Amino acid sequence: MQTPYTDSARDPATVAAILEAHRGTPGAMLPILHAIQDSLGHIPADAVPLIADFLNVSRAEVHGVITYYDHFRQQPAARHVVRLCRAEACQARGADALAGHVRQTLGCDFHGTSADGKVTLEPVYCLGHCAVGPNIAIDDKPYARVSTARFDALLAACGGER
């Protein structure tokens, strides 16, 4: 799935529709946050008070959940999102060296976006293919046994070439 672009003009209506769709759902905080991010590409700051009011919790509680999980973004992502596995199995298979190459290639650290705005780099703590690491996902499509050369080829193929 490609990360959707953010259209701030539709944010309030989209958030309101998502909240309404979860009315009466027990434990709705995470489903709501996932739905908003899936629709808008991030959790806009303006959505936090709406979510808090809807769930009858404090804004701090909503903010705490958003910031606790690396998955949730508070800023829009670039057109392409590279997620690099940082879990132990991938680290044992060379993910640290790959992470260094990816950061240098993109010119940004984790949670950052390349200077040209094409690629956002995010850590992920398991893509479920531990035996064939290091693993990455580009726009939610997983890739296993990723070397530096393979990363460069995948990046070029998605249009995020450096």
C-alpha positions in Angstrom: 0.0 0.0 0.0 1.3 3.4 -0.9 1.4 6.0 1.7 -1.4 8.5 0.9 -0.6 12.2 0.5 -2.0 14.5 3.1 -4.8 16.9 2.1 -5.2 19.1 5.1 -8.5 20.5 3.7 -10.1 17.0 4.2 -8.5 16.2 7.5 -11.4 17.3 9.8 -14.1 15.6 7.7 -12.0 12.4 7.4 -11.3 12.4 11.2 -15.0 13.0 12.0 -16.0 10.1 9.7 -13.5 7.7 11.3 -14.6 8.7 14.8 -18.2 8.1 13.9 -17.3 4.7 12.4 -15.9 3.7 15.7 -18.7 4.9 17.9 -19.4 2.3 20.6 -16.3 0.2 19.7 -14.6 -0.9 22.9 -10.9 0.0 23.0 -11.2 2.2 20.0 -8.1 4.3 20.4 -5.7 2.2 18.4 -8.2 1.4 15.6 -9.0 5.1 15.3 -5.4 6.1 15.2 -4.6 3.4 12.6 -7.6 4.5 10.5 -6.6 8.1 10.6 -3.0 7.3 9.6 -4.1 5.0 6.9 -6.4 7.7 5.5 -4.2 10.8 6.0 -0.7 9.4 6.2 -0.2 10.8 9.7 -2.1 11.8 12.8 -2.6 15.6 12.4 -2.2 17.6 15.6 -5.7 19.0 15.1 -7.1 15.4 15.4 -5.8 14.9 18.9 -8.4 17.0 20.7 -11.2 15.5 18.5 -10.1 12.0 19.4 -9.7 12.9 23.1 -13.2 14.4 23.2 -14.7 11.5 21.4 -13.1 8.9 23.6 -13.6 11.0 26.8 -9.9 10.8 27.6 -7.3 13.5 28.0 -5.3 14.9 25.1 -2.2 13.7 27.0 -3.5 10.2 26.8 -4.0 10.4 23.0 -0.6 12.0 22.6 1.0 9.4 24.8 -0.3 6.6 22.6 0.7 8.3 19.4 4.3 8.9 20.7 4.6 5.5 22.3 4.2 3.6 19.0 6.9 4.2 16.3 4.3 3.3 13.7 2.3 6.5 14.2 3.5 9.7 12.4 2.8 13.2 13.5 4.0 14.7 10.3 3.1 13.6 6.7 5.5 11.1 5.2 7.2 11.5 1.9 5.8 9.8 -1.2 7.9 6.7 -0.4 8.4 5.2 3.0 11.3 2.9 3.7 11.0 0.8 6.9 14.2 -0.9 8.0 14.0 -3.7 10.6 15.9 -2.9 13.7 15.0 -6.1 15.6 17.7 -8.5 16.9 17.5 -11.1 14.2 18.0 -8.6 11.4 20.8 -6.9 13.4 22.5 -10.3 13.6 22.2 -10.6 9.9 23.8 -7.2 9.0 21.0 -4.7 9.5 23.2 -2.2 11.3 25.6 -1.9 8.3 22.6 -1.7 6.0 21.1 1.0 8.2 24.3 3.0 8.0 24.2 2.8 4.2 20.5 3.7 4.0 20.9 6.7 6.3 23.9 7.9 4.2 22.2 7.3 0.9 19.0 9.1 2.0 20.9 11.8 3.9 18.6 11.4 6.9 18.2 9.5 10.1 15.3 7.4 11.2 12.1 9.4 11.4 13.5 11.7 8.9 12.8 12.5 5.2 15.4 12.8 2.5 16.4 16.3 1.5 14.6 16.0 -1.8 11.4 15.0 0.1 11.0 11.7 -1.8 11.7 9.2 0.9 10.9 8.9 4.6 13.0 6.5 6.7 11.4 4.7 9.6 12.5 1.9 11.9 10.3 -1.1 12.3 10.8 -3.8 15.0 10.0 -6.9 13.0 8.7 -7.5 9.5 8.1 -11.2 10.2 10.9 -12.7 8.1 13.6 -13.0 10.7 15.4 -16.0 9.0 16.0 -14.1 5.8 17.2 -10.7 7.1 18.1 -8.0 6.9 14.6 -6.9 5.9 13.1 -3.7 4.7 9.7 -2.6 3.4 9.3 0.0 0.8 5.8 1.4 0.6 4.7 -1.6 2.7 6.1 -4.2 0.3 8.6 -6.4 2.2 12.0 -7.3 0.9 14.3 -9.9 2.4 18.1 -10.5 2.3 18.7 -6.8 1.5 22.3 -5.9 0.8 23.4 -2.3 0.2 23.5 -2.9 -3.6 20.0 -4.4 -3.5 18.7 -1.5 -1.4 20.1 0.9 -4.0 18.4 -1.0 -6.8 15.1 -1.1 -4.9 15.3 2.6 -4.2 16.0 3.4 -7.8 13.1 1.2 -8.9 10.6 3.0 -6.7 11.6 6.3 -8.0 13.4 7.4 -4.9 16.8 7.0 -6.6 19.7 9.0 -5.1 
